[in-house]
Amino acid sequence: MARVVNGQYDLITLDIRMPGVSGLEILSMVRNMCPHAIIALISGHFPEDIPEENAHCADIMIEKPVKLKTLTTLIESARSIRSELDSLRTLDSFEQRKLAR
């Protein structure tokens, strides 16, 4: 949590079983602090019933062991989303008003 509070991330991975806290316990807080980040919930032991209020905060749930191709796709997706957001932020205000209509 300290890293999320002190930083800006495009991709966040949370394990269900982490030292001191479960990724499920902090998932909604992380989503609120990083609304544009891709959040991947990772575990070797997913519970059968993940509460809906937690499940909708994760963008993807990945079973361990994580395949390199999956991790690469996540990183590329985060990079692409960041690039698109940066492009939108560089539009001048006139173009932004036209898009809002």
N, C-alpha and C positions, 0 to 999 in steps of 0.2 A: 504494500500500500504506500509506503514511503516513496518508492520510486515513481509511482503514478502521480502522487501529490506533487512531487518535485520535477516532473518531466512531462514531455509531450510525446506520445507514441502513436505510430500508425498501425502497429501490430502488437497484440498482447496475447501471450499464451498463459493459461492458468491450468494448473493440475488440480484435480479434485483433492488429492492427498498431498498437501504441502506442510512443511514444518510449522506448527502453531496455528494454522488456519486452513480451512477447506476453500478451494477455489469457488465452490458453490456459495459459501458464506459471504464472499466479497465481490462476487460477480456483478450484482446490481450496482454497487458503489463504484466499481471500476467503469461500468457502462455510463453512469451519470457523469463521471469525471472526464471520460474520453469518448464522447458520443460518435466521433467519426472514425475511431480505431476499429480495425477488425479484431474481434475477440474470439480466440480459439480455446475451447475447453478441451483439455487433453487428459486421458486417464487410461489406465490398464484395467480399471474396475469401475465402470459406470454403474451407478445404482439403477435399479429397475424403474423407479419413479423419481424423476427429477421434477421438483415443483415448477409449475408453469411460469411463475413470476421470475424464476431463475433461468429456465430454459430459453425464454425469449430474449434474454440479454446476451446470449452467446450467438455469434454468427455461424459457428461451425463446431461440431463435436467430433473429436478425432480419437480413435483408439490407439493405444500404444501397442507395439512400437510404431512410431510415426515414420512413414516412408519419406525418403529424401525428396521425391517428386511432389508429395503433398506439401511439405515445408517450403519447397521452392515456389510452388504455385501461390501459397499464402503470401510469401515475401513479394513476389511479382504483383500480386493483386493489391497489396498495401501500397506499393510504389506507384501503381497506376492510379489508385484513388487519390493519393497525395498529389500527384501531378495534375489530375483533373480539378481538384480543389484549388490548387495554386493558380491554375489557368482562370478559373472563375473569379478569383480574388483580384486578378490583374485587369479585368474588364473595367473600362471607365464607367462612371456612374450613368451616363446616357444609355450605354448598352445594357446595364443592369436594369434600368427602368423599362427598357423595351422587353427584356426577358420576363419581367414581373407581370406584364400585361397578359 
